[in-house]
Amino acid sequence: MDPALPVLLYDDDCGFCTRTARLVPRLGVRCRIAALGATDLPALGVDPQRAQREVPFVDRRGAVSYGHHAWAGVLRTGPLPCRLAGRLLEAPGVSWVAARVYAWIAGHRQLMPGGTAACRLPR
């Protein structure tokens, strides 16, 4: 995959995150998928502590977004239906809900498909 493409980073210590990352290419998006543990996070401008709680996405310009904004960025690299979904995730009113849903899923990722006790975020 082209190293100039944007990159979605995932927690490779979490089964749910790894499983989700493996599904992303099926969306037809144009971004790389990389494991947090195999990436020089500071070189990309990614906060390592925040990356443990929220998935980071680094766009072509080097701007970093986290959580539901990161997923919106990923979707905006895909075909028209994905691009529309990415815009919707950040639309006024929807973004607030998306942020809460993302936070709930991230806080319960050990209970999600593929999740294990190792996925649990520290309190």
DRENDO-1510 file (C-alpha; in Angstrom, 1 decimal, always signed):
<recs>
REC; n; res; u; v; w
REC; 1; MET; +0.0; +0.0; +0.0 .
REC; 2; ASP; +1.2; +3.5; -0.8 .
REC; 3; PRO; +3.0; +5.1; +2.2 .
REC; 4; ALA; +1.7; +8.5; +1.1 .
REC; 5; LEU; -1.8; +7.4; +1.9 .
REC; 6; PRO; -3.5; +8.5; +5.2 .
REC; 7; VAL; -3.1; +6.0; +8.0 .
REC; 8; LEU; -5.6; +4.5; +10.5 .
REC; 9; LEU; -3.8; +3.2; +13.6 .
REC; 10; TYR; -5.2; +0.5; +15.8 .
REC; 11; ASP; -4.4; -1.1; +19.2 .
REC; 12; ASP; -2.7; -4.3; +18.3 .
REC; 13; ASP; -3.0; -5.5; +21.9 .
REC; 14; CYS; -6.8; -5.5; +21.6 .
REC; 15; GLY; -8.6; -8.3; +19.8 .
REC; 16; PHE; -11.6; -6.2; +19.1 .
REC; 17; CYS; -9.5; -3.4; +17.6 .
REC; 18; THR; -7.4; -5.9; +15.5 .
REC; 19; ARG; -10.6; -7.5; +14.3 .
REC; 20; THR; -12.1; -4.2; +13.4 .
REC; 21; ALA; -9.0; -3.0; +11.6 .
REC; 22; ARG; -9.0; -6.2; +9.4 .
REC; 23; LEU; -12.5; -5.3; +8.3 .
REC; 24; VAL; -11.7; -1.7; +7.2 .
REC; 25; PRO; -10.3; -2.6; +3.8 .
REC; 26; ARG; -13.6; -4.2; +2.9 .
REC; 27; LEU; -15.1; -0.7; +2.9 .
REC; 28; GLY; -13.1; +0.2; -0.2 .
REC; 29; VAL; -11.3; +3.1; +1.6 .
REC; 30; ARG; -8.0; +4.4; +0.5 .
REC; 31; CYS; -5.9; +4.4; +3.6 .
REC; 32; ARG; -3.2; +2.3; +5.3 .
REC; 33; ILE; -4.0; +0.3; +8.4 .
REC; 34; ALA; -1.1; +0.1; +10.9 .
REC; 35; ALA; -0.6; -1.3; +14.4 .
REC; 36; LEU; +0.2; +1.2; +17.2 .
REC; 37; GLY; +2.9; -1.0; +18.5 .
REC; 38; ALA; +4.8; -1.1; +15.1 .
REC; 39; THR; +4.5; +2.7; +14.5 .
REC; 40; ASP; +6.6; +5.7; +15.5 .
REC; 41; LEU; +3.7; +7.6; +17.0 .
REC; 42; PRO; +5.6; +10.8; +17.9 .
REC; 43; ALA; +6.9; +11.0; +14.3 .
REC; 44; LEU; +3.3; +11.1; +13.1 .
REC; 45; GLY; +2.2; +13.6; +15.8 .
REC; 46; VAL; +0.1; +11.0; +17.5 .
REC; 47; ASP; -0.3; +11.2; +21.3 .
REC; 48; PRO; +0.6; +7.7; +22.5 .
REC; 49; GLN; -1.6; +7.9; +25.7 .
REC; 50; ARG; -4.6; +9.2; +23.7 .
REC; 51; ALA; -4.1; +6.5; +21.1 .
REC; 52; GLN; -4.6; +3.8; +23.7 .
REC; 53; ARG; -8.1; +5.2; +24.4 .
REC; 54; GLU; -9.2; +6.5; +20.9 .
REC; 55; VAL; -8.2; +5.3; +17.5 .
REC; 56; PRO; -6.1; +7.8; +15.7 .
REC; 57; PHE; -6.2; +8.7; +12.0 .
REC; 58; VAL; -3.5; +10.7; +10.2 .
REC; 59; ASP; -4.7; +12.3; +7.0 .
REC; 60; ARG; -2.6; +13.2; +3.9 .
REC; 61; ARG; -1.7; +16.6; +5.4 .
REC; 62; GLY; -0.5; +15.1; +8.7 .
REC; 63; ALA; -3.5; +16.2; +10.7 .
REC; 64; VAL; -4.4; +13.8; +13.5 .
REC; 65; SER; -7.9; +13.0; +14.5 .
REC; 66; TYR; -9.2; +10.6; +17.2 .
REC; 67; GLY; -12.3; +8.6; +18.0 .
REC; 68; HIS; -15.4; +9.1; +15.8 .
REC; 69; HIS; -13.6; +11.9; +14.0 .
REC; 70; ALA; -10.9; +9.4; +13.0 .
REC; 71; TRP; -13.6; +7.0; +11.6 .
REC; 72; ALA; -15.1; +9.9; +9.7 .
REC; 73; GLY; -11.7; +10.6; +8.2 .
REC; 74; VAL; -11.3; +7.0; +7.2 .
REC; 75; LEU; -14.8; +6.9; +5.6 .
REC; 76; ARG; -14.1; +10.1; +3.7 .
REC; 77; THR; -11.3; +8.2; +1.8 .
REC; 78; GLY; -13.7; +5.7; +0.4 .
REC; 79; PRO; -16.4; +5.5; -2.3 .
REC; 80; LEU; -19.4; +7.9; -2.3 .
REC; 81; PRO; -21.6; +6.1; +0.3 .
REC; 82; CYS; -18.6; +6.0; +2.7 .
REC; 83; ARG; -17.8; +9.6; +2.1 .
REC; 84; LEU; -21.4; +10.6; +2.9 .
REC; 85; ALA; -21.3; +8.5; +6.0 .
REC; 86; GLY; -18.0; +10.2; +7.0 .
REC; 87; ARG; -19.6; +13.6; +6.6 .
REC; 88; LEU; -22.7; +12.5; +8.5 .
REC; 89; LEU; -20.6; +11.4; +11.5 .
REC; 90; GLU; -19.3; +14.9; +11.9 .
REC; 91; ALA; -22.6; +16.7; +11.1 .
REC; 92; PRO; -24.0; +19.0; +13.8 .
REC; 93; GLY; -26.2; +17.0; +16.2 .
REC; 94; VAL; -24.9; +13.7; +14.8 .
REC; 95; SER; -21.3; +14.3; +15.9 .
REC; 96; TRP; -22.4; +14.7; +19.6 .
REC; 97; VAL; -24.2; +11.3; +19.4 .
REC; 98; ALA; -21.4; +9.6; +17.5 .
REC; 99; ALA; -18.9; +10.8; +20.2 .
REC; 100; ARG; -20.9; +9.3; +22.9 .
REC; 101; VAL; -21.5; +6.0; +21.1 .
REC; 102; TYR; -17.7; +5.8; +20.3 .
REC; 103; ALA; -16.8; +6.5; +23.9 .
REC; 104; TRP; -19.2; +3.8; +25.1 .
REC; 105; ILE; -17.9; +1.2; +22.6 .
REC; 106; ALA; -14.3; +2.1; +23.5 .
REC; 107; GLY; -15.1; +1.8; +27.2 .
REC; 108; HIS; -16.6; -1.6; +26.7 .
REC; 109; ARG; -14.4; -3.0; +24.0 .
REC; 110; GLN; -13.5; -6.0; +26.0 .
REC; 111; LEU; -17.1; -7.1; +25.6 .
REC; 112; MET; -17.2; -6.6; +21.9 .
REC; 113; PRO; -16.7; -9.4; +19.3 .
REC; 114; GLY; -13.1; -10.5; +19.5 .
REC; 115; GLY; -12.6; -8.6; +22.7 .
REC; 116; THR; -10.9; -10.1; +25.7 .
REC; 117; ALA; -9.9; -8.9; +29.2 .
REC; 118; ALA; -6.6; -7.6; +27.6 .
REC; 119; CYS; -8.8; -5.1; +25.7 .
REC; 120; ARG; -10.1; -3.4; +28.8 .
REC; 121; LEU; -9.0; +0.2; +29.1 .
REC; 122; PRO; -7.5; +1.4; +32.4 .
REC; 123; ARG; -9.9; +3.5; +34.5 .
</recs>
